[in-house]
């Protein structure tokens, strides 16, 4: 699973995807597919793609929706998120073949 896969999931399913980095910071993939590290105050000394390879758990938060009754975030492990990303990847491959 790559950062591009998470970006596709977040855009297509209108989600924010959060995960912890090894240095204690948190990365957020917005519903627009933008990867952000909100607490970052200087040029990073890490690579998000490399950090992603060691992440074990993710939190998915629905973006938008009803402000009075926001949907609860759900936690997924790497395997569950990979399974969620698989249909996205295969659907894109089918589209390319047509």
N, C-alpha and C positions, 0 to 999 in steps of 0.2 A: 504494500500500500504506500502510495506516494502522496505528497502534499497536493498535487493536482487532483487526485482522486477525492480528497476531502473537500477541496474547493468545489468540485462538481456536485458532490452530495449536498453541500450547504446551499448552493444556488438552486438546484433542482427541487429540493425539498423544503426550501425556505427555513433553514436551521442555522443556529450558531453552534459551532463545535468548539469545545474547550478542552485543553489538556495541559498538564503540568510539564514543565521542562526540567531537566536535571539540575539546573542551577536555582530552582525554586520559583522561577517566574512562571506565569501562565500565558499560553498562547490562545488566541481566539480567532477562529475562522468565521468571519461574518457571513450573513445571509447573502452578501454580494460577492463572496468568494475571496475576500481580502484577509490575509493573515496578519494579525496584529499582536504585539506584545505590549499591552498597555503600560506596564511598569518600567519599560525600557527607557532610559534617560540618556543613552549614549550609543555610539556605534556598537552593534553586538559583536562579541567575540565567539559566536557560535553560528552554526548553520542549521536552520529550521528543518531542512530535509534530513540531516543526520540526527538531530534530536528526535524527530518523529519516529525513527527506526527503533528507539528504545522505550517509547511510550507504551504503557500497558492498558491504561483506562482513559476513556473519553466521556465527556458529558455533552449530550445533545439537548439544546434548548430551542423550542419553536420560536421563530421570530414573528413579530406582528401578532395577529389574532385578536381575541377579545381582551381588552384592557381590564375589564372587571373580573374576568375569570381566566387568568393566564394558565396555559398548559404547563404541567409539571415537567421539569427536565428529567431526562433518563440517562442512566449510566450504562455504558457498553464497554466490554473489553475489546481487545484488538481483533479477535476472531469474529465477534459479532459485527463489528464495524466493517471488517473486510467482506463479510457476507452481504452487508447492506450495499457496499460499493460494487460487488460483483455484477449485479444486474445492470448497474449504470454502465460499467465497462462493456459488457456483452451487448447491451442495447446500442451503444455507440458503434461497436464493431459491425453489427447488423446494418445499421444505417449507412455506414461507409461502403458496405458491399453492394448496396442497391444502386 
